[in-house]
């Protein structure tokens, strides 16, 4: 029997109730952010006295944590409530009175998105004044990473009372905004006056520096805001993770080869380990520091019953922490070895690195052959885990290295397994050279000039000064490199971050704007003039 018209109608209603709204396929993807088409009261109003603000957009919108990320300058005693008002509207309802004769900026940032594609309005602001005019002062600039010089997105930039550092830790800025994807920011509609400037990667959205993992930046000098000034200069702030105010053990673990690995808050000077439960005995701990001395491998002379003890870590007589020795994986039976040919020097060398500290080396169990002919070598200890085989190498030749079992004995009595590898030297004509001359160095400055590979690892490094501004490297393998210059302010041979407690900036870095291409048989010369932005606190040129 065929359905009646009434039955067809019922089926249409049921099916229609179960259907979902689907977007129509095809066509160009929508990449435009929601546009503000109207506001009540109007944007840039004066004599503002409303209790709520209604913003209307040109398309359906959604909100993403708007209350937590809303910035109001100057700040209110209570945050406003932000909510959707219809499909295209956003309402900001005030929960605290506004001060008379004051210009307020409501910065929603990228919290408003369109409903379909999630496109954001990154610079969405609303400005009103409770007085008879809008303030017109401006402060502009950008925030970059102090080490990499790359832009810092989403950092809060704030103005504070001149010289007031307490508010940065315990209060809130008088005026604030956030950096965009290029690290740039603009603080507009500011009153006349003098201010200190701080920036913060606000991890917990409380508008104050109160977490040890929050990056900070600041200007060294106090700025002066002059309303109506049409020649506003752009300033650069350099962000860094501050050195910890006190030394502490941040983490510890036992690595695969039995070392107790510590990560500490500050570069460590001397370190001592004491067994809390026992005294005396022959147990010794050998420290191995990384380049910045904030990560340490502690190698025990004996691992027997270590897991039953508790160990006190101290620096210069000050106890930092008490840790346990708890291996999570079984230690390999053999001591692992790796071999690397260090070409370009006379004599050449093969660097052998052991996974565990070396106790003894039996050179009679090591052989080096060139076309089946033994090559004489000399063994030199480099440090606790490395030794070098020095030998006379011929250009463009290959060498077969064999390290037999028991050639290397580690401090725990373990020995190596057989290592066989073929290593080759490059022909002289395949190398290139690089000469870098730098102008604009400070007369009394000490700098580190670094040549970096594609992974930004330091391949070569040299000290340069205004008196000795030229460095040359020969026998470089072909390939693209980048150049970095570090102002080694304290002369310790590496880049140092800043300190918040003393308002010390991180050490300055420069990155050459163009890559350097090393070619076989070519002598590459680079003349580098330091015309980068000046130290933090000064305007850009």
C-alpha positions as CSV (number, residue, x, y, z in Angstrom):
1,X,0.0,0.0,0.0
2,X,1.3,3.4,-0.9
3,X,1.7,6.0,1.9
4,X,-0.8,8.8,2.2
5,X,0.1,12.4,1.9
6,X,-0.2,12.7,5.7
7,X,2.2,9.9,6.2
8,X,4.7,11.5,3.8
9,X,4.4,14.7,5.8
10,X,5.1,12.9,9.0
11,X,8.2,11.2,7.5
12,X,9.5,14.6,6.3
13,X,9.1,16.1,9.8
14,X,10.9,13.1,11.5
15,X,13.8,13.1,8.9
16,X,14.1,16.8,9.1
17,X,14.4,16.7,12.9
18,X,17.3,14.2,12.6
19,X,19.2,16.1,10.0
20,X,22.3,18.2,10.8
21,X,23.4,21.4,9.1
22,X,26.3,20.7,6.8
23,X,28.5,23.2,5.0
24,X,28.3,23.2,1.2
25,X,31.5,21.8,-0.3
26,X,33.5,23.5,-3.0
27,X,34.7,27.1,-3.4
28,X,37.7,28.9,-1.9
29,X,38.4,28.4,1.8
30,X,37.4,31.3,4.1
31,X,40.5,32.9,5.5
32,X,39.2,36.3,6.5
33,X,38.8,37.0,10.2
34,X,35.5,38.3,11.7
35,X,35.2,42.1,11.1
36,X,33.7,44.5,13.6
37,X,30.9,46.3,11.9
38,X,29.3,48.1,14.8
39,X,29.7,48.8,18.6
40,X,27.4,50.2,21.2
41,X,28.5,52.5,22.7
42,X,30.5,53.4,19.5
43,X,34.2,52.7,19.4
44,X,36.3,55.7,20.5
45,X,33.4,57.3,22.4
46,X,34.0,60.0,25.0
47,X,32.1,60.6,28.2
48,X,31.5,56.8,28.4
49,X,29.2,55.7,31.3
50,X,27.7,52.5,30.1
51,X,27.7,49.3,32.1
52,X,28.2,47.0,29.1
53,X,29.6,47.0,25.6
54,X,28.1,45.2,22.6
55,X,30.3,44.4,19.6
56,X,28.6,43.2,16.4
57,X,30.6,41.3,13.7
58,X,30.0,40.5,10.0
59,X,29.6,36.8,10.6
60,X,28.8,34.2,13.2
61,X,31.5,34.1,15.9
62,X,32.8,32.0,18.8
63,X,34.9,32.8,21.9
64,X,38.1,31.2,23.1
65,X,38.8,31.8,26.9
66,X,37.9,35.5,26.5
67,X,37.8,36.5,30.2
68,X,41.2,34.9,31.0
69,X,42.9,36.6,28.0
70,X,41.1,40.0,27.9
71,X,43.4,42.9,28.6
72,X,42.0,46.1,29.9
73,X,44.3,49.2,30.2
74,X,44.4,50.6,32.7
75,X,43.3,47.5,34.6
76,X,40.0,47.3,36.5
77,X,39.5,46.1,40.0
78,X,37.3,43.3,38.7
79,X,37.5,41.6,35.3
80,X,34.6,42.1,33.0
81,X,32.4,39.2,31.9
82,X,32.7,38.4,28.2
83,X,30.0,36.3,26.5
84,X,28.3,35.7,23.2
85,X,25.2,37.9,22.5
86,X,23.4,36.3,19.6
87,X,25.2,34.5,16.7
88,X,27.3,37.6,15.7
89,X,27.6,39.6,18.9
90,X,29.9,39.7,21.9
91,X,29.0,41.4,25.1
92,X,31.5,42.8,27.6
93,X,29.8,43.4,30.9
94,X,31.7,45.6,33.4
95,X,32.0,44.5,37.0
96,X,33.9,47.5,38.3
97,X,33.5,51.3,37.9
98,X,35.8,53.2,35.5
99,X,37.9,56.1,36.7
100,X,36.8,59.6,35.6
101,X,38.8,61.4,32.9
102,X,40.5,58.1,31.8
103,X,41.0,56.5,28.4
104,X,40.4,52.7,28.5
105,X,41.5,50.1,25.9
106,X,39.8,46.7,25.8
107,X,42.1,44.3,24.0
108,X,40.5,41.0,23.0
109,X,43.5,39.8,21.0
110,X,42.7,36.6,19.1
111,X,39.9,35.4,21.4
112,X,37.1,36.1,18.8
113,X,37.0,33.5,16.0
114,X,34.6,32.9,13.2
115,X,32.3,29.9,13.7
116,X,33.3,27.8,10.6
117,X,37.0,28.1,10.0
118,X,38.3,29.5,13.3
119,X,39.9,32.6,11.8
120,X,40.8,35.1,14.5
121,X,40.8,38.9,14.8
122,X,44.3,39.3,16.3
123,X,44.3,43.0,16.8
124,X,40.7,43.5,18.1
125,X,40.6,46.5,20.4
126,X,37.8,48.8,21.7
127,X,38.7,52.3,23.0
128,X,36.6,54.7,25.0
129,X,37.2,57.6,27.4
130,X,35.3,58.6,30.5
131,X,36.5,62.2,30.0
132,X,36.2,64.8,27.3
133,X,39.0,63.5,25.0
134,X,40.9,60.3,24.1
135,X,44.6,60.2,25.2
136,X,46.9,60.1,22.1
137,X,50.3,58.9,23.4
138,X,51.9,55.8,21.8
139,X,54.6,53.4,22.6
140,X,55.6,50.8,19.9
141,X,58.3,48.2,19.5
142,X,58.9,44.5,19.2
143,X,60.0,41.6,21.5
144,X,62.6,39.1,20.2
145,X,64.3,36.1,21.8
146,X,67.5,37.3,23.4
147,X,69.5,34.2,22.1
148,X,67.9,33.5,18.7
149,X,66.6,37.0,17.8
150,X,63.4,35.4,16.6
151,X,60.1,37.2,17.3
152,X,58.2,36.4,20.5
153,X,54.5,36.0,19.9
154,X,51.9,36.5,22.6
155,X,54.1,38.2,25.2
156,X,52.3,40.7,27.5
157,X,54.0,44.2,27.3
158,X,53.2,46.5,30.2
159,X,54.0,50.0,31.4
160,X,54.6,50.5,35.1
161,X,55.4,53.4,37.4
162,X,59.0,54.6,36.9
163,X,61.4,52.2,38.7
164,X,58.6,50.1,40.2
165,X,59.7,46.5,40.0
166,X,57.4,45.3,42.8
167,X,54.3,45.7,40.6
168,X,55.8,43.4,38.0
169,X,56.0,40.6,40.6
170,X,52.9,41.4,42.8
171,X,50.7,43.9,40.9
172,X,49.6,44.6,37.4
173,X,50.8,47.0,34.7
174,X,49.1,50.4,34.3
175,X,48.8,49.8,30.5
176,X,49.3,46.6,28.6
177,X,49.0,44.8,25.3
178,X,50.3,41.6,23.6
179,X,52.8,41.0,20.8
180,X,51.6,39.7,17.4
181,X,53.1,36.9,15.4
182,X,56.0,39.1,14.3
183,X,56.8,40.1,17.9
184,X,55.5,43.6,17.4
185,X,53.3,45.6,19.7
186,X,51.6,49.0,20.0
187,X,50.4,50.6,23.1
188,X,48.1,53.5,22.0
189,X,45.8,56.0,23.7
190,X,48.3,56.6,26.5
191,X,48.4,59.6,28.8
192,X,51.5,61.8,29.1
193,X,54.1,60.5,31.7
194,X,57.1,58.4,32.4
195,X,57.1,54.6,32.7
196,X,59.2,51.5,33.1
197,X,58.6,48.8,30.5
198,X,58.5,45.1,31.2
199,X,57.3,42.1,29.0
200,X,56.2,38.7,30.2
201,X,55.3,35.3,28.8
202,X,52.3,35.1,31.2
203,X,51.9,31.3,31.6
204,X,49.1,31.5,34.1
205,X,47.3,34.6,32.8
206,X,47.5,36.5,36.1
207,X,49.4,39.5,34.6
208,X,52.3,39.2,37.0
209,X,55.7,37.5,37.0
210,X,55.3,34.7,39.5
211,X,56.5,31.4,37.8
212,X,60.1,30.3,37.3
213,X,59.4,29.2,33.7
214,X,58.0,32.6,32.5
215,X,60.3,34.5,30.1
216,X,60.7,38.2,30.8
217,X,62.1,41.2,29.0
218,X,62.6,44.8,30.1
219,X,64.1,48.1,29.0
220,X,67.1,49.5,30.8
221,X,65.8,53.1,30.7
222,X,62.6,54.8,31.7
223,X,60.5,56.0,28.7
224,X,58.6,59.3,28.4
225,X,55.2,59.3,26.7
226,X,54.4,62.6,24.8
227,X,50.8,62.8,23.5
228,X,50.6,63.9,19.9
229,X,54.2,63.0,19.1
230,X,54.3,61.9,15.5
231,X,58.0,60.7,15.6
232,X,57.5,57.7,17.9
233,X,60.6,55.5,17.8
234,X,60.3,51.7,17.9
235,X,62.1,49.9,20.9
236,X,63.4,46.4,21.1
237,X,62.9,44.2,24.1
238,X,64.9,40.9,24.4
239,X,63.2,38.1,26.2
240,X,65.0,35.4,28.2
241,X,64.3,32.8,30.9
242,X,65.9,34.4,34.0
243,X,68.6,32.6,35.9
244,X,67.1,31.2,39.1
245,X,67.6,33.4,42.2
246,X,68.9,30.4,44.1
247,X,70.6,27.1,43.3
248,X,68.4,24.0,43.4
249,X,68.2,20.5,41.9
250,X,65.4,20.7,39.3
251,X,65.4,17.1,38.3
252,X,67.5,13.9,38.6
253,X,67.5,10.4,37.1
254,X,69.9,7.5,36.5
255,X,70.9,7.1,32.8
256,X,71.4,3.9,30.9
257,X,75.1,3.6,31.8
258,X,74.7,4.1,35.5
259,X,75.4,7.9,35.9
260,X,73.2,9.9,38.3
261,X,72.1,12.9,36.1
262,X,71.2,16.2,37.7
263,X,69.7,19.3,36.2
264,X,70.2,22.3,38.4
265,X,68.8,25.9,38.3
266,X,72.1,27.8,37.9
267,X,75.6,27.0,36.6
268,X,77.3,25.0,39.4
269,X,80.7,25.5,40.7
270,X,81.8,22.6,42.9
271,X,79.6,19.6,43.8
272,X,79.8,17.1,46.6
273,X,77.8,13.9,47.2
274,X,77.4,12.4,50.7
275,X,75.8,9.1,51.6
276,X,73.3,10.0,54.3
277,X,73.0,6.5,55.8
278,X,76.7,5.5,55.7
279,X,80.1,7.1,56.3
280,X,83.6,6.0,55.2
281,X,84.1,3.5,52.5
282,X,85.7,3.8,49.1
283,X,82.7,5.1,47.1
284,X,83.6,8.1,44.9
285,X,81.5,10.2,42.6
286,X,83.2,11.7,39.5
287,X,81.3,14.7,38.1
288,X,81.0,15.4,34.4
289,X,79.6,18.9,33.6
290,X,78.0,20.1,30.4
291,X,79.2,23.3,28.7
292,X,77.0,25.6,30.8
293,X,77.5,23.6,34.0
294,X,73.8,23.3,34.7
295,X,73.6,19.6,33.9
296,X,75.9,17.1,35.6
297,X,76.6,13.4,35.3
298,X,77.7,11.9,38.6
299,X,79.6,8.7,37.9
300,X,79.8,6.4,41.0
301,X,83.0,4.3,41.3
302,X,80.8,1.3,42.4
303,X,77.1,0.7,41.8
304,X,76.8,-2.1,44.4
305,X,73.9,-1.4,46.7
306,X,73.6,2.2,45.5
307,X,69.8,1.8,45.3
308,X,69.6,1.3,49.0
309,X,71.1,4.6,49.9
310,X,70.1,8.3,50.1
311,X,72.5,10.9,48.8
312,X,72.9,14.5,49.8
313,X,73.9,17.0,47.0
314,X,75.7,20.1,48.1
315,X,77.5,23.0,46.5
316,X,80.3,24.9,48.3
317,X,79.1,23.4,51.6
318,X,75.4,24.4,51.0
319,X,73.0,21.4,50.9
320,X,70.8,21.6,47.8
321,X,68.7,18.4,48.0
322,X,68.6,14.7,48.9
323,X,68.2,12.2,46.1
324,X,67.8,8.5,45.5
325,X,69.7,6.3,43.0
326,X,66.9,4.4,41.2
327,X,67.9,2.9,37.8
328,X,64.9,2.3,35.5
329,X,66.6,0.2,32.8
330,X,69.2,-2.5,32.9
331,X,72.7,-1.3,32.2
332,X,74.3,-2.7,29.0
333,X,76.9,-5.4,29.6
334,X,79.5,-3.8,27.3
335,X,80.8,-0.3,27.3
336,X,79.6,1.4,24.1
337,X,82.2,3.1,21.9
338,X,82.0,5.6,19.0
339,X,84.8,6.8,16.7
340,X,85.0,10.0,14.7
341,X,87.7,11.2,12.4
342,X,88.8,14.8,13.1
343,X,90.1,15.9,9.7
344,X,91.8,19.1,8.7
345,X,94.5,19.1,11.4
346,X,98.1,17.9,11.5
347,X,98.4,15.3,12.9
348,X,94.9,13.9,12.2
349,X,93.0,12.3,15.0
350,X,90.4,9.7,15.6
351,X,88.2,10.6,18.7
352,X,87.0,7.6,20.6
353,X,84.2,8.3,23.0
354,X,83.2,5.8,25.7
355,X,79.7,5.5,27.2
356,X,81.2,5.2,30.7
357,X,84.4,6.8,32.2
358,X,87.5,5.0,31.1
359,X,89.8,3.4,33.7
360,X,92.4,1.7,31.4
361,X,93.3,1.7,27.7
362,X,95.2,-1.2,26.1
363,X,96.6,0.3,22.9
364,X,97.9,-3.2,21.8
365,X,94.2,-4.1,21.1
366,X,93.7,-1.2,18.8
367,X,94.8,-1.2,15.2
368,X,94.7,1.3,12.3
369,X,95.3,0.2,8.7
370,X,95.7,2.0,5.4
371,X,95.5,-0.4,2.5
372,X,96.3,-3.3,4.9
373,X,99.4,-1.5,6.1
374,X,99.5,-0.7,9.8
375,X,99.6,3.1,10.6
376,X,101.4,4.1,13.8
377,X,99.4,6.2,16.2
378,X,99.7,7.8,19.7
379,X,96.9,7.5,22.3
380,X,96.1,10.7,24.2
381,X,93.5,10.9,27.0
382,X,91.2,13.9,26.4
383,X,89.0,13.5,29.5
384,X,87.3,10.8,31.6
385,X,85.3,9.4,28.6
386,X,87.3,10.4,25.5
387,X,90.7,9.5,24.0
388,X,92.3,10.4,20.7
389,X,94.5,8.4,18.3
390,X,96.9,10.8,16.7
391,X,98.4,9.8,13.3
392,X,99.8,11.2,10.0
393,X,97.0,11.1,7.4
394,X,97.2,11.3,3.7
395,X,94.7,13.4,1.8
396,X,91.8,11.5,0.2
397,X,92.7,8.2,2.0
398,X,90.6,5.7,4.0
399,X,91.6,4.0,7.2
400,X,90.2,0.9,8.9
401,X,90.0,1.2,12.7
402,X,89.6,-2.0,14.8
403,X,89.1,-1.9,18.6
404,X,89.2,-5.4,20.0
405,X,87.3,-6.5,23.1
406,X,89.0,-5.4,26.4
407,X,90.8,-2.5,24.8
408,X,88.8,-0.1,27.0
409,X,88.0,-0.9,30.6
410,X,85.6,1.4,32.4
411,X,85.5,2.3,36.1
412,X,82.9,-0.4,36.9
413,X,85.0,-3.2,35.4
414,X,83.1,-3.4,32.1
415,X,84.8,-3.6,28.8
416,X,84.0,-2.8,25.2
417,X,82.8,-5.1,22.5
418,X,84.5,-5.2,19.1
419,X,84.4,-1.9,17.1
420,X,85.2,-1.9,13.4
421,X,84.8,1.1,11.2
422,X,86.1,2.6,8.0
423,X,87.1,6.3,8.2
424,X,88.2,8.5,5.3
425,X,90.0,11.8,4.9
426,X,88.8,14.2,2.2
427,X,91.0,15.4,-0.7
428,X,92.4,18.8,-0.2
429,X,90.6,20.2,-3.2
430,X,87.2,19.3,-1.8
431,X,87.6,21.8,1.1
432,X,86.8,25.5,1.2
433,X,87.9,28.3,3.5
434,X,86.0,31.1,5.3
435,X,87.3,34.5,6.4
436,X,85.0,36.7,8.5
437,X,85.8,40.3,9.3
438,X,83.6,42.2,11.7
439,X,83.3,46.0,12.1
440,X,81.4,47.9,14.8
441,X,82.7,45.9,17.8
442,X,82.9,47.7,21.1
443,X,86.5,48.7,22.0
444,X,86.6,46.7,25.2
445,X,84.2,43.9,24.2
446,X,85.0,40.2,24.0
447,X,82.9,38.3,21.4
448,X,82.4,34.7,20.4
449,X,82.1,34.2,16.6
450,X,80.4,30.9,15.9
451,X,79.8,29.0,12.7
452,X,76.6,27.0,12.8
453,X,75.4,24.0,10.7
454,X,71.9,23.5,9.5
455,X,70.7,22.3,12.9
456,X,72.1,25.4,14.6
457,X,74.9,23.4,16.2
458,X,78.3,25.1,16.7
459,X,80.9,23.7,14.3
460,X,83.6,26.3,14.8
461,X,84.2,29.1,17.3
462,X,86.7,31.8,17.8
463,X,87.2,34.9,20.1
464,X,87.1,38.3,18.3
465,X,87.7,41.8,19.6
466,X,87.9,45.2,18.1
467,X,91.7,44.8,18.0
468,X,91.4,41.3,16.4
469,X,88.2,41.4,14.3
470,X,89.2,38.9,11.6
471,X,89.0,35.1,11.8
472,X,89.8,32.5,9.1
473,X,88.9,28.9,9.0
474,X,90.5,26.5,6.4
475,X,89.6,23.0,5.3
476,X,85.9,23.4,5.7
477,X,83.5,20.9,4.2
478,X,81.2,22.3,1.5
479,X,77.7,23.3,2.6
480,X,75.6,26.1,3.9
481,X,76.4,27.7,7.3
482,X,75.1,30.6,9.4
483,X,77.1,33.0,11.6
484,X,76.3,34.0,15.1
485,X,78.1,36.5,17.3
486,X,77.8,36.5,21.1
487,X,78.9,39.3,23.4
488,X,80.8,37.3,26.1
489,X,80.3,39.9,28.8
490,X,81.8,37.8,31.6
491,X,84.4,36.0,29.6
492,X,83.3,32.5,30.5
493,X,83.2,31.3,26.9
494,X,79.4,30.8,26.4
495,X,76.2,32.7,26.2
496,X,74.6,33.6,29.6
497,X,70.9,34.4,30.2
498,X,69.9,37.4,32.3
499,X,68.9,37.8,35.9
500,X,65.7,39.3,37.1
501,X,66.9,40.1,40.7
502,X,69.6,42.4,39.5
503,X,67.8,43.5,36.3
504,X,70.7,42.2,34.2
505,X,70.0,41.7,30.5
506,X,71.0,38.4,28.8
507,X,74.2,38.6,26.8
508,X,73.7,40.2,23.4
509,X,73.7,38.1,20.2
510,X,73.7,38.9,16.5
511,X,72.9,36.7,13.6
512,X,74.3,37.3,10.2
513,X,71.3,38.1,7.9
514,X,72.5,35.8,5.0
515,X,73.6,32.2,5.0
516,X,77.3,31.5,4.0
517,X,77.8,28.9,1.3
518,X,81.1,27.0,1.6
519,X,82.3,25.6,-1.8
520,X,85.1,23.2,-2.7
521,X,88.2,25.1,-3.6
522,X,86.7,28.5,-2.8
523,X,87.9,31.2,-0.4
524,X,84.8,32.8,1.0
525,X,85.1,36.2,2.6
526,X,82.4,37.9,4.7
527,X,82.5,41.5,5.8
528,X,80.0,41.9,8.7
529,X,79.1,45.3,9.9
530,X,77.1,45.3,13.1
531,X,74.1,47.6,12.3
532,X,71.6,45.6,14.3
533,X,69.4,47.2,16.9
534,X,71.2,48.6,19.9
535,X,71.1,47.1,23.4
536,X,67.7,46.9,25.1
537,X,66.4,50.2,26.3
538,X,67.5,52.2,23.3
539,X,65.4,52.9,20.2
540,X,66.0,51.1,16.9
541,X,68.0,53.0,14.3
